[in-house]
Amino acid sequence: MARFGWLFGGIWLFYLIDPAQVAWEQDNVVLRVLGLAALLAFALWYLAIFTFVRSTRFRLWEDEVRRSWSAVCVLVVLAALTVPASGADALATLVYISAAAMMVLPLRYGVAVAVGLLVLTLVLDAFVPGYSTGAGLIFGIVVSALAIWGVRQMIARNIELISAQETVAQLAVAEERARTARDLHDILGHSLTVITVKAELAGRLIRADPERAEREVADLERLSREALADVRRTVSGYRAVTLAGEIVSARAALDAAGIDAQLPIALDEVPGERRELFGWVVREGVTNVIRHAAARRCVVTVARDSVEVSDDGRGAAEAVATEGNGLAGLRERVEAVGGTLAVGRSALGGFLLRVSLNGAK
């Protein structure tokens, strides 16, 4: 069907039948040939403009004003060549000039051309004998201009819609990439920290307690496999973090690091929709304690609307001054649900990480 799209524009050329008939009835052969040839060239050039604009999906020549004016001027010249043979009937070409100007010129110029053609029609009708154009020509110029203006507005809205859809798609991709990067950081950061601690412990126990060292190595293998599975699930978007699971993991990790852990036992008061977020808080907070705090004690407190991770280590000053990728990603998660994340010095003298969801969704 695309190959025959020009027919849509060609249908409206039947309005040129009257000037063509007048030219055909000319007694002067030269005028007859000139008039018919000019009308044929006019029709073909108009179809060429219409086909070009349509083939470019109506991406008008907004940035090629000179080229657009040239196309319209060719139509004007061809229309003028029809006048000697067709007389007043040649003014039917003004309808097509109006439509072409609205198609290819910037809107302000297209409107100016259409208005100019209307003025020309009224002047000829009023002051030139024999050029009584009537209301039909005026109506045709106005309707053709309005029709093309409507098409342009529709195209502009479609372009804006497509642009908005592309922007939304880009934002969705960026958000998904940020989510994956954040999850991978949180998952690998915690898992690799525990693996490192257990590897160090196994290294110290190889000679002193070979059996326990063997158990630690077995734990290393298990943790490595679990970390790999977590990465695969994260990339696929199917990983689920639970508060209960993170409490269990935190207990094992803190125990391996030789840190006294005070962790909650009952989690019943925490609403189900908040447990995943609180799980991420526990994961990030405990990971930072093991990595940076050099702490002897870690306390995790969970309430309905808040969760805290505190320690008695030395990492408070650095943590308050700088915020790494882990805390930055966690802050994004918290703020996304209307909560607040705060860091500072804990009552134990070390680092405090607190997330509050009072009034959050």
Secondary structure, DSSP 8 states (H G I E B T S, - for coil): -GGGTHHHHHGGGGGGHHHHHHHHT-S-HHHHHHHHHHHHHHHHHHHHHHHHHHHTTT---TT-HHHHHHHHHHHHHHHHHHHHHHGGGGGGHHHHHHHHHHHHS-HHHHHHHHHHHHHHHHHHHHHSTT---HHHHHHHHHHHHHHHHHHHHHHHHHHHHHHHHHHHHHHHHHHHHHHHHHHHHHHHHHHHHHHHHHHHHHHHHHHH-HHHHHHHHHHHHHHHHHHHHHHHHHHHT-----HHHHHHHHHHHHHHTT-EEE--S--TTS-HHHHHHHHHHHHHHHHHIIIII--SEEEEEE-SSEEEEEESSS-HHHHHH---HHHHHHHHHHHHTT-EEEEEE-TTSSEEEEEE-TT--
